[in-house]
């Protein structure tokens, strides 16, 4: 049943990411077209980050036995969010509902990933669900979204997203869920603090929430061209992650690949500050492709170095740490994107995000010296 549940989780991931890839890259532009200011869009995503960072703490504390099943509620709330987009313009309401959807779905999803995998296969499975499946759906989704927006309407695109999430919801009912093992159990170690810094700097370096979609729209000159561009970029590197997962099955290599991933991410963001044409964007996408292939290994490492009974708490803390990084990223968004100064924004964020691979090098050094070890009980 566990193997079958993992298959159902893969199907859920496919339909969920198809819905989000068809819509997500267009949402910041949709909000601006609907009359929101850049500051209101920032407020919306700040609400998303706060809810996503706080609510999983509450749910794990109050209902640990139902924690994994909250994935189902997250899908229902995702459908509600797309329904509300048709007539609600309040950024706090939209941000709260979207944040609540993420807060129900992603911690439960991450815990299921940890529970269904041991150390040996975790790199492959995490890469499969975090990059390969989303990248494959991203080949289809953005082009589909661009066609819907250009030839039909945003509202029909949101209806499509609701239908896709409903299919994911049906398959989510077939997954065999279990109570969160260990309840609320924070690891007492300096290693957690190191991972906190790694995850926060990783969250800070994520430019895809607001700035990058607005940048792509300006570069492509419209929604159809933007959707096709994103699909082409996804197609170029769709197969890399599966290879990454296979060659990173041993945890001692995962750290090196994780360092490479975060370094490539920083170089990609810095390179974005120089991009003025679509061919230039395609040229630097090799950095993003390598990052995408290996970046899920940071999450795999996060599970490797702690005990299974702590995984439920760790997936909650993961969202908390990301929240702080993403909220910090909204500061340069407010400074630069209000004036659509993309070049300065990408340069500042990219340079600061170089601290993430540096911190991972510290992790690699500690591991090579034997001062930290993976939990080998996770077979």
C-alpha positions in Angstrom: 0.0 0.0 0.0 2.9 2.4 0.7 4.2 2.0 -2.9 0.7 2.6 -4.2 0.3 5.7 -2.0 3.5 7.1 -3.4 2.1 6.6 -6.9 -1.1 8.4 -5.9 1.1 11.2 -4.5 2.9 11.5 -7.8 -0.4 11.8 -9.6 -1.6 14.5 -7.1 1.7 16.3 -7.7 1.3 16.2 -11.4 -2.2 17.7 -11.4 -1.4 20.2 -8.6 1.7 21.5 -10.4 -0.1 21.6 -13.8 -2.7 23.8 -12.2 -0.1 26.1 -10.5 2.2 26.2 -13.6 -0.7 27.2 -15.8 -1.6 30.1 -13.5 1.2 31.0 -11.1 3.6 32.8 -13.4 0.7 35.0 -14.6 -0.7 35.9 -11.2 1.4 39.0 -10.4 0.5 40.5 -13.7 -3.1 39.6 -13.2 -3.2 41.4 -9.9 -1.7 44.5 -11.5 -4.2 44.3 -14.4 -7.0 43.9 -11.8 -6.1 47.3 -10.3 -3.8 46.3 -7.4 -0.6 48.3 -6.9 2.8 46.7 -6.5 2.7 47.4 -2.8 -0.7 45.7 -2.6 0.8 42.7 -4.4 3.7 42.7 -1.9 1.1 42.8 0.9 -0.7 39.8 -0.6 2.4 37.7 -0.8 3.5 38.8 2.7 0.2 37.5 4.0 0.8 34.2 2.1 4.3 33.9 3.7 3.0 34.7 7.2 0.1 32.2 7.1 2.3 29.5 5.5 4.9 30.0 8.3 2.6 30.1 11.3 -0.4 27.8 10.6 1.5 24.5 10.3 2.8 25.1 13.9 -0.8 25.3 15.1 -2.0 22.3 13.1 0.8 20.0 14.2 0.3 21.1 17.8 -3.4 20.6 17.8 -4.2 17.8 15.3 -1.0 15.7 14.8 -3.1 12.6 14.0 -4.7 14.5 11.0 -1.6 16.4 9.9 -0.9 14.4 6.7 -4.6 14.5 5.8 -4.5 18.3 5.7 -3.1 17.8 2.2 -6.7 17.2 1.1 -7.9 20.4 2.7 -5.1 22.3 1.0 -6.4 21.2 -2.4 -9.9 22.3 -1.5 -8.6 25.7 -0.3 -6.7 26.0 -3.6 -9.9 25.6 -5.5 -11.5 28.2 -3.3 -8.6 30.6 -4.0 -9.1 30.4 -7.8 -12.8 30.8 -7.3 -12.3 34.0 -5.3 -9.9 35.4 -7.9 -12.9 36.1 -10.2 -14.4 38.8 -7.9 -12.3 39.5 -4.8 -9.7 42.2 -5.0 -8.7 42.5 -1.3 -5.0 41.4 -1.1 -5.3 40.3 2.5 -8.3 38.0 1.8 -6.6 36.5 -1.2 -3.3 36.2 0.6 -4.9 34.5 3.6 -6.7 31.9 1.5 -3.7 31.1 -0.7 -1.4 31.0 2.3 -3.8 28.7 4.1 -4.0 26.4 1.1 -0.2 26.2 1.0 0.0 25.8 4.8 -2.3 22.7 4.6 -0.8 21.2 1.5 3.0 21.6 1.6 3.9 20.5 5.1 1.7 17.4 4.7 3.2 16.8 1.3 6.8 17.1 2.6 6.0 14.8 5.6 4.6 12.2 3.2 7.8 12.4 1.1 9.9 11.8 4.2 7.7 8.9 5.4 7.6 7.2 2.0 11.4 7.3 1.5 14.6 6.1 3.2 18.0 7.6 2.8 19.1 5.6 -0.2 16.1 6.5 -2.4 15.2 9.9 -1.0 17.4 11.8 -3.4 15.8 10.2 -6.4 12.2 10.4 -5.1 12.5 14.0 -3.9 14.1 15.1 -7.2 11.2 13.3 -9.0 8.5 15.0 -7.1 10.1 18.4 -6.5 11.6 18.9 -10.0 11.0 16.3 -12.7 7.1 16.2 -12.3 6.8 20.0 -11.9 9.2 20.6 -14.8 7.3 18.3 -17.1 4.0 19.9 -16.2 5.7 23.3 -16.6 6.3 22.4 -20.3 2.6 22.3 -20.8 1.1 24.6 -18.1 2.5 28.1 -19.0 1.7 27.7 -22.7 -1.7 26.5 -21.8 -2.2 29.4 -19.5 -0.9 31.9 -22.1 -3.4 30.5 -24.7 -6.3 30.7 -22.3 -5.5 34.3 -21.3 -4.9 35.5 -24.8 -7.8 33.8 -26.6 -10.3 33.2 -23.8 -10.0 34.9 -20.4 -8.3 34.8 -17.0 -11.6 33.5 -15.5 -11.7 30.5 -17.7 -8.1 29.8 -16.9 -9.0 29.9 -13.2 -11.9 27.4 -13.9 -9.4 25.1 -15.6 -7.2 25.3 -12.5 -10.1 24.4 -10.3 -10.8 21.3 -12.5 -7.2 20.2 -12.3 -7.1 20.6 -8.5 -10.3 18.6 -8.3 -8.7 15.7 -10.1 -5.7 16.0 -7.6 -8.2 16.0 -4.8 -9.8 12.7 -6.0 -6.5 11.0 -6.1 -5.5 12.4 -2.7 -8.3 10.5 -1.1 -6.6 7.2 -2.1 -3.4 7.9 -0.2 -2.8 6.0 3.0 -2.2 8.7 5.6 -0.7 8.1 9.1 -0.5 10.2 12.3 2.5 12.5 12.5 5.2 10.5 14.3 6.8 12.1 17.3 4.3 15.1 17.5 6.0 18.4 18.1 9.6 17.6 18.7 12.3 20.3 18.0 15.8 18.9 17.6 18.2 20.4 20.2 21.3 20.9 18.1 23.4 23.5 16.4 22.8 21.6 13.2 19.2 22.8 13.1 20.4 26.4 13.4 22.8 25.9 10.4 19.9 24.4 8.4 17.7 27.4 9.4 20.3 29.8 8.0 20.6 27.7 4.8 16.8 27.6 4.3 16.3 31.3 5.1 19.0 32.4 2.6 17.5 30.0 0.0 14.1 31.5 0.6 15.6 35.0 0.2 17.1 34.1 -3.1 13.7 33.0 -4.6 12.8 35.7 -7.1 9.9 33.8 -8.7 7.0 35.0 -6.5 6.7 38.6 -7.9 9.7 40.0 -9.7 10.5 37.2 -12.2 7.0 36.9 -13.6 6.8 40.7 -14.0 10.2 40.6 -15.7 9.2 37.8 -18.0 6.0 39.7 -19.1 8.0 42.8 -19.9 10.6 40.7 -21.8 8.1 38.6 -23.8 5.7 41.5 -24.5 2.5 39.6 -23.7 0.9 36.6 -22.0 1.1 34.2 -25.0 4.7 34.9 -25.6 5.5 34.7 -21.9 3.8 31.3 -21.6 5.6 29.9 -24.6 8.9 31.2 -23.3 8.5 29.6 -19.9 7.4 26.3 -21.5 10.5 26.3 -23.8 12.8 27.0 -20.9 11.3 24.2 -18.9 11.6 21.8 -21.9 15.4 22.4 -22.2 16.2 21.0 -18.8 13.3 18.6 -18.1 15.5 15.4 -17.9 18.3 16.8 -15.8 16.7 16.2 -12.4 16.2 12.4 -12.8 19.9 12.0 -13.6 20.7 14.1 -10.6 18.7 11.9 -8.3 20.3 8.7 -9.6 23.9 10.0 -9.3 23.2 11.5 -5.8 22.0 8.4 -4.0 24.9 8.5 -1.5 24.4 11.2 1.1 28.1 12.3 1.1 27.7 13.3 -2.6 24.4 15.1 -2.0 26.0 17.9 0.0 28.4 18.7 -2.9 25.5 18.7 -5.4 23.5 20.9 -3.0 26.4 23.4 -2.9 26.5 23.4 -6.7 22.7 23.9 -6.9 22.7 27.0 -4.6 25.8 28.5 -6.3 24.1 28.1 -9.7 21.0 29.7 -8.4 22.9 32.8 -7.2 24.8 33.0 -10.5 21.5 32.8 -12.4 19.8 35.6 -10.4 22.9 37.8 -10.8 22.9 37.0 -14.5 19.3 38.1 -14.8 20.4 41.6 -13.9 22.2 41.7 -17.3 19.5 40.1 -19.4 17.8 42.4 -22.0 16.7 39.9 -24.7 15.1 36.5 -24.9 18.2 34.8 -26.4 20.2 36.1 -23.4 17.7 34.6 -21.0 17.8 31.3 -22.8 21.6 31.4 -22.6 21.8 31.9 -18.8 19.1 29.3 -18.1 21.7 26.6 -17.9 22.4 27.9 -14.4 18.8 27.7 -13.4 18.6 24.2 -15.0 21.5 22.9 -12.9 20.0 24.6 -9.8 16.6 23.0 -10.4 18.1 19.6 -11.0 20.0 19.5 -7.7 18.1 21.9 -5.4 15.7 19.3 -4.0 18.7 17.6 -2.4 18.8 20.4 0.2 15.4 19.1 1.4 16.6 15.5 1.2 19.6 16.4 3.4 17.4 18.1 5.8 15.6 14.8 6.4 18.8 12.7 6.4 20.5 14.3 9.3 17.6 14.1 11.8 15.5 11.2 13.2 12.2 10.2 11.7 10.3 11.1 14.9 11.4 14.7 14.3 10.4 14.9 10.6 6.9 16.3 11.3 8.4 19.2 13.3 11.1 19.6 10.7 8.6 20.1 7.8 6.9 22.8 9.9 10.2 24.5 10.7 11.1 24.3 7.0 8.1 26.6 6.2 9.0 28.9 9.1 12.6 29.3 7.9 11.5 29.9 4.3 8.9 32.4 5.5 11.6 34.6 7.1 13.7 34.4 3.9 10.8 35.2 1.6 9.6 38.1 3.8 13.1 39.5 3.7 13.0 39.3 -0.1 10.0 41.5 -0.1 12.1 44.4 1.1 14.2 44.7 -2.2 10.9 44.0 -4.1 9.4 47.1 -2.5 12.6 49.2 -3.1 13.2 48.2 -6.7 10.1 46.7 -8.3 7.9 49.7 -7.5 10.0 51.4 -10.1 10.4 48.3 -12.2 14.1 48.4 -11.7 14.7 44.7 -12.3 18.4 44.9 -12.9 19.2 46.3 -9.4 16.8 43.9 -7.7 18.3 40.8 -9.3 21.9 42.0 -8.6 21.2 42.7 -4.9 19.3 39.5 -4.3 21.8 37.4 -6.2 24.8 38.7 -4.4 23.2 38.3 -0.9 22.0 34.8 -1.8 25.7 33.7 -2.3 25.6 33.2 1.5 23.5 30.0 0.9 26.2 27.9 -0.9 28.7 29.3 1.6 26.6 27.9 4.5 26.3 24.5 2.7 30.1 24.4 2.5 30.2 24.6 6.3 27.7 21.7 6.4 30.0 19.7 4.0 33.1 20.5 6.1 31.3 19.3 9.3 30.2 16.1 7.6 33.6 15.3 6.1 35.2 15.8 9.5 32.7 13.4 11.1 31.2 16.0 13.4 27.7 15.4 12.0 26.2 12.2 10.6 23.1 11.1 8.9 20.5 9.0 10.7 21.4 5.6 9.3 18.3 4.1 10.9 16.3 5.5 7.9 16.6 2.6 5.5 
